[in-house]
Amino acid sequence: MKLFNNPPSPYGRKVMVVAHEKGLVDRLELHAIDPWSDPPLLIATTPVGKVPALVTDDGLLITESTTISEYFDQVGSGPKLIGRDRFEVMARTALAQGLIDAAFGTVIERRRPAERQWPLWVERQRRAIDRTLARIIPAQGRFDLGDIALACGLGYLDFRLPEITWRDANRALAQWFEAASQRPSMLATKP
């Protein structure tokens, strides 16, 4: 399988954590790509030009990190990351994905020239981050796809938006994250 990825991406990290958890890393041909430069190899693989993008051994193109993660959960080994409680897991995954999207949107907006930035957009994303952190709850006694997405989102906040001191208002979540961060899959994918 070929995986086109950008290691600092929270979306790409989510996929790689799943690959580690499911014992698939050795089966992946990794292509570290800067998607912002529209590299010809990425564009030839996926018309949307975004990472992560997976080409399966059968030649199927799968894009979007949650869909790739679901595929890895099916073809990999080890405990299921999306079990019989699929809708509960996917609901938490979607909430954590919203956290990632808000953080990523903030980072991208701040990369624009200062005179073109939209402060109200950044403020709206910050409120979304704060509300999500106050509401999201990790699973107890397991590490599933919802937890992986949450851990990658929290890690991305630390990596790209360290001025957001989310631990102060979310002590239980901070304790959970400290433990989750020590998993081999999280250590191996830290940006």
Secondary structure, DSSP 4 states (H G I P E B T S, - for coil): -EEEE-TT-HHHHHHHHHHHHTT-GGG-EEEE--GGG--HHHHHH-TT--S-EEE-TT--EEESHHHHHHHHHHHS-SS-SS-TTHHHHHHHHHHHHHHHHHHHHHHHHHTS-GGG--HHHHHHHHHHHHHHHHH--PPSS---HHHHHHHHHHHHHHHH-TT--HHHH-HHHHHHHHHHTTSHHHHHT--
